[in-house]
Amino acid sequence: MNILNYYKSLSAFILLGPLCFGQYQFEVKDASKNYDAIITINNCFDDQCMDKGTVELFDNKNSKVQTFTSDNLVLYLGKGQRLERGKIIPLAKEQSPLIFGDFNFDGTDDLAIRNGNMGNYSSASYDVYVFNSTRMSFVKSKELTELGSDNFDFFETDPVRKRLIAFGKSGCCNFFTTEYEVIPNKGLDKVLEKQEDESEDGYVKVIIKEKKNNKWTTRTKVYPSDQYNREK
C-alpha cells in the first residue's frame, strides 16, 4: 500500500470516526401525549451514555418541532438492551433523559432535558424549556433550570396549588423541602421552607418557615422519630 494513501485513509478515519462509529440513536415515545423524540449521543459504553448529544422533538404528525443540545446527556439502558450503532434503540419512559410536564401551569407541555449530575449530592440535573405560545417554540428558562439543577433530582409539580416543590439534603440527617408559587409573567416566589433535622437520636426536629401575605412565620416542633415517621 502506498504510504501516502495509507496516511490519507488514516486521516479520513480519524476525522470521520466519531461521526460514523461513535454516535448512538434512541427513540422516546409515550413520554408525552404531544411529542416523540429522537436522541443522538456521541459516545456510550456498557449500559450507559454520558456525553454531548442532541434531542430532536417531533409532534403527533411526525413533523420536527425543535432541536435541542445538551453538553452531557445521561441515560441508561434497560435489562437485556444492547448498544447498537446505526440502529434506533427504543427507550422506556423511566430510561428517558427527558421529562415532559406543565411546569409553569399555563396548560402546555414544557420539557426538561437531563444535563449531567450537577444536582444536590451529584443527583440528576436538567435544562428546562418552557413552551412560549407567542414564539411557538420552547425557550430555556433560567429560573426553572436553576431549580432543576441545584436540588436533589427533579422538582415536583402541584397543579392544584400551582406550586413547584424541590428537595435537598445535607449530611446524613438534614432534609429540606422548598415550595415555590408560580406567578404568571413574573416567575417563582418562594413561599415555604421545611427542614427535618434527624441528627438527635430518637427525635426529629421540624422547622417550617412559611410566607403568607408577604410575611414570614416560623414554627418549630420536635417529634419522637417513630411517631413522626408514622405521621409523614
Secondary structure by P-SEA (a helix, b strand, c coil): ccaaaaaaaaaaaaaaccccccbbbbbbccccccccbbbbbcccccccccccbbbbbbcccccccbbbbbcbbbbbbcccbbbbccbbbbbccccccccccccccccbbbbbbbcccccccccbbbbbbbbcccccbbbbbaaaaaaacccccbbbbbcccbbbbbbbcccccbbbbbbbbbbccccccccbbbbbbcccccbbbbbbbbbcccbbbbbbbbbcaaaaaaac
